């Protein structure tokens, strides 16, 4: 469902926006709606990316090295006796 909004802009900006919209064969309202949609979509993409990155940081990951031996195994002196 579409809803109307009211904004206040300088007269000069309004004139420029009308010319801009006319050159593109659209209305100021349609241009603003498309830009708002683009902003919201980018924000959603950013939020998803941030959530995914934070999930990666929370999850442990293996760096490819060998597992560290237990301390007792490393310091076993039976072989020296």
JOMO-V626629 format. One record per run of one state. SS is the DSSP state (@ for helix, = for strand, . for the rest). FROM is the first residue (numbers start at 1). TO is the last residue. If there is no record, write none. Layout:
ss | from | to
SS | FROM | TO
SS | FROM | TO
This chain:
ss | from | to
. | 1 | 10
@ | 11 | 23
. | 24 | 27
@ | 28 | 58
. | 59 | 70
@ | 71 | 74
. | 75 | 77
@ | 78 | 80
. | 81 | 81
